[in-house]
Amino acid sequence: MKKKIIAVTVVAAILLILFLPIPTGTYRDGGTREYTALTYKIVVWNKRIAETDPDGSAGDVHTYHKTSFFRFPNNFKHIDELWEIENAGSDKTMKNEIGEIGRNTYVWEKEGFGGDFTITLQNDGTYSYYAGMLSSYIGSGKWTVNDGILTMTETTGYDRTFRFSVKDDALVFISEGSDKFMYVTVENGDRFIMDDSKNGPVVAIPSCVLVIEANDRIFYASLEDNSSAAALKEKLNSGPITVEMHDYGGFEKVGSLPWDLPRNDSQITAKPGDVILYQGDRITVYYDENSWNFTKLASVGSTTKEELLSALGEGDVSVKFSLEWGE
């Protein structure tokens, strides 16, 4: 009986060694993790990828999320070699399928937020969406297609993902695994139908937006139409600035500008996402509401206190302000 128990124990131990994955690494590329057994390896990709624009300049940064399974002998390869294998497969899928649905505009079959809700896919793997004429927000990011499923990953400061099945000339929304769009409620099975009459985005992206970067998060803010915002734009045309900011009043981050700006003060109620000029030489980013006499420079649009604080954090923070120009 003892021999049988020993034999079973030995067999179980061998099976565990062969097939039980153990954590073998967490990488500083965004948090990719790997789990290795003697016969296979599981990699949970969470890799930040910096795109390169056609002119060779640095483009957007997005995060690649996927769980991959590598069999023997690939389970003994270094993570960099596994990324080459993973990247080759992703590129092949993109090249095979991007031409079929790229450079098209798709219109929601229901009424948008004051007009058509459109999604435009570009051949370079980017997209933009606009919920309607009453929306102050234009979403954008990267898209991929795998096994007939289109995945749109937002890169405008929000961690949002939207999934669709690709059927003929339509995108069919998949609510499972998708986040909610701003201003409209898209239900599972709703269709976005390709519109041949629309060549490119229905609404032009603003010619210039204020870019706010903190702790690897990026927010895009629409500039106000006043002399203060115009002066800020003129200053930032010379290059970005980094402002050391701190909490004040439990509703804002505030820091000193390297120069004064003209003031257009009025009594307003600032809301989360508003960028405010205070006393002509201080810039604030609001994450909660407050009423005071000051100048509004820009607004991120629809955002929440929680989303802003997740990027700005508690206490002091370095915030970079720059401009991004559309075509």
N, C-alpha and C positions, 0 to 999 in steps of 0.2 A: 504493500500500500504506500509506504514511504517513497519507494522508487517511482511509483506512478505520479505522486504529488510533485516530486522533484522534476520529473520529466515535463509535466504540465507547466510548472513554474518556469523552467528553462525556455520552453516554447513561447510562453507568454512574454518573457523578457526579450527574446529575440524579435518577436513581432513588434513589441513596443519600440525597440531600438530601430527597427526597419521603417516603421510607419508612424510613430508618434513624433510630430513636429515640435521643436522647442524654439523659443525666441533666440535668434542669433544676431540681431542687429537692429538698431533704429538710427536712421541717417538724418543728417542736418540739411536735407534738401527740401524740407517742408514737413517731414515726419514719416517718410517711407519706412515700413517695418518688414522684416523677413523672419520666416519660421522654417526651420530646416529639419528634415528627416534624412535617413541614409538613402532613401529611394526617391525623394522628391523635395521640392521647396515651394512654399507659398510666399508670395510677395504682395503686400498690401501697399500699392503705390499711393503716395500723397506728395507728389513731386512738383515743385515750382519750376515752370518752364518759361524762359524769356524768349519771346518771338523776335525774329529779325525782319524788319521791313524790307521791301524790294530795293530801297536805296542803300541798304547795309546798316542803317541806324537801328538802335534798340527799339523794339516795339513793346506790345503789352506783355504783362506777366500773368499767366494763369496757372492753375493747379490741376495736374493730371491725377484723377481718382480712378483706381481700378484694382481688383484683386486678380492676380495671375498665378497660374500653376505651372511649375517647371519640373519635368520628369528627369530621371537619371539619364545621361550624366550632367545635364545642365544645372542640376541642383548644387553642384560643387563650383559653379562659376561665380565670379565676383559680381557684385550688384551692378557695376558699370557695364559688364558684358551682358547681363540680363536686360539692362535698359536698352542696349543696342538691338537685342532680339525683339523686345517689346515695341520699341520705336519703329522698327522696320515693319512690323505687322500693322501698326496704326497708320503709318504712312501709306501702305499699300491699300488699306481699306479706304482711306480718304481719297486717294487718287482714282480708285475705281468708281467711287460713288458720288464724289463731289460734283462731277460734271453733269450728273443726271438731274440734280435739283438745285444747283447753285445759280446765282444771279437771277433769282426769281422773287417776286413779291406775292405773298399769300394773304388773303383777306378773310377774317373771321366771318362765319356765316350768320352771326348775330350782330346786333347793334353794338358798336363800341362806345367809348366814353365821349360822346358828342361827335360821332362820325365813324369812319372805318377804323377798325383795329387791324393793323397790318404788321406782318413779319417779313423782312427782306433778308434773304440769304445771299452772300457774296461768294464768288469762286475762291477767294483767298481764305475761306474758312471762318469769316466773321459774319456777324448778323446785327441787325438793329430791329427794334420793335417800337411801335407807337400806338398807345391805346385809343387815341382819338383826339379831336381838336381841343377838348377841354383838359387834356392831360398836360402837365408841366414837365413830364419826365420822358426821356427817350432811353430805353434800355439797349444795351449792346454787349457783345461778348464773342465767344468762340463756339462753333458748332462742329459736331462730328456725326457720322452715320456708321452704325455697326449692326449687321443682321437686320436691316430694315428699320432700325430705331434711330431717330434723329434726337440727339441730345444737345441742348443749348445751355451753355454755362456762362452766366453773367460775369462781367469784369468791370462793372461800374461802381465798385465799392460794396456790393451786396453779394452774399454767398447764395445765389439762387440758381436752380437747375430746372429746366423744362424739358419734358420728353414727349415725343410724338412718334406714331407709326407713319410710315410713308406709303401712301396708297394712291396709285395713279397720279393725278394732278392735285393731290390734297395732302395736308398734314393733319393727322387725327390725334387730338390731345390725349395723353395718358396721365391721369391724375396720380396714379401710384408712382411714388418716387419724384414727383414734381412739386415745386413750390407754387405759390399763388402769384398771379400777375397783379400789378398795381391797378387800382380803379375799376377793374372788371372781374367778374367771376366766370372763369372758363371751366366748364364741366367735362368730366370724362366722356370721350367720344365726340366732343365738338370738333368741327372741321374748319380748317383754314384752307381756302380754295385758291389755287394759283390764278392770278389775274394777268393775262397777257397784255392788257392795256397799260399796265403800270411798269415802267422801265426804271427800276431802282426804287429807292425809298420814296414814300409818298411825301414825307416832310423832310426838308433839308436839315441836317444837323447844324446847330448854331455855329457860326463862324469861329467863335472863340468861347471857351469855357475855362473856369477857374478849377485847377486840379489841387486837391488837398490830400496829402499823404502823411500817414501816421502809423507807425508799427506795422509796416508792410500792407496796410489797407489803403485803398484809393477811393476818394469820393469826387464826383464832378458836380460843380455848382454853376448855375446860370447867373451871369453878371447882371446887376441892375442897370437901368438906363439913367444914370446920373453922373455928375462930374467927378464924384468920389471914385466910383467904379472905373470910370474912364482913366483917371489918374493912376489907379492901381494897375490897370492893364498896361499903361504906358511904362510904369516902373518895372513890371514883370517881363516886359518885352526884352529888357536887358539881361534877364536871367532869373532863375528861381531864387527864393529866399527861404531860410529856415528860421522859424521863430520858436523860442523856448516859451512854452505856455504852461499855465498853472490854473487850478480850479479857483473859481470865485463864486460865492453865493450858492453853490450847489446847483447851478444851472448853466455854467459856461466855462470854457477854457479861454484864458486871456494872455496876451503877450505883447511886447513892445515892437513896433515897426522900426526899421532902420531910417525912415523918413516920415515926414508929415504928409497927410493927404487933405484936400479940401473937404469941409464938412457940409452935409445937407441934413442936419438934424431935424427930426420930427418925433412926435410922441407915437410910438408903435409898440406892438407886442411881438417880441421875437419868439420864434418857435424852433423846435429841434431841426438842425440843418442850416439855420440862418448864419451868415457871416456878417459881422457887425463892425463898423468903425466907431471907436469910442474916443472922444476928445481929440480926434484928429491924428493920434500917433499910436493908438493901440488897436489891435485886431482881436476879435473874439469869435469863437465858434460855439454856438449855443447847442446844448443837448437837452435843455428843458425850456419852459416858457418864462418870460420876464418882460414887464412893460417899463419903458424908460424913454428918455429923449436922446436918440442917437441916430446914426446913419446906417442904412442897410446897404451892404456891398454886393452880396450874392446869396443864393439859396441852393442847397443841395436838392431840394424838391421833397418828395415824399420819403421820409425816413423816420426812425424812432429813436428815442433816448437810448434804448438798449443797444441798437446797432451802432450808434455813435460812441457810446462808452466802451463797447467791445474793442473799438479801434483806438480811442483816445486814452483809455485806461484811467487809473486813479493816480492822482498826484501830478508831478511834472511830466511833460512830454514834449518832444521835438516834433514840430509840424512843418512840413515843406509845402510852400505855395508856389504854383507855377501856372503857365497857360498851355492850353492845347488848342491848336487851330484845326478846323475842318477844312474841307476842300472848297 
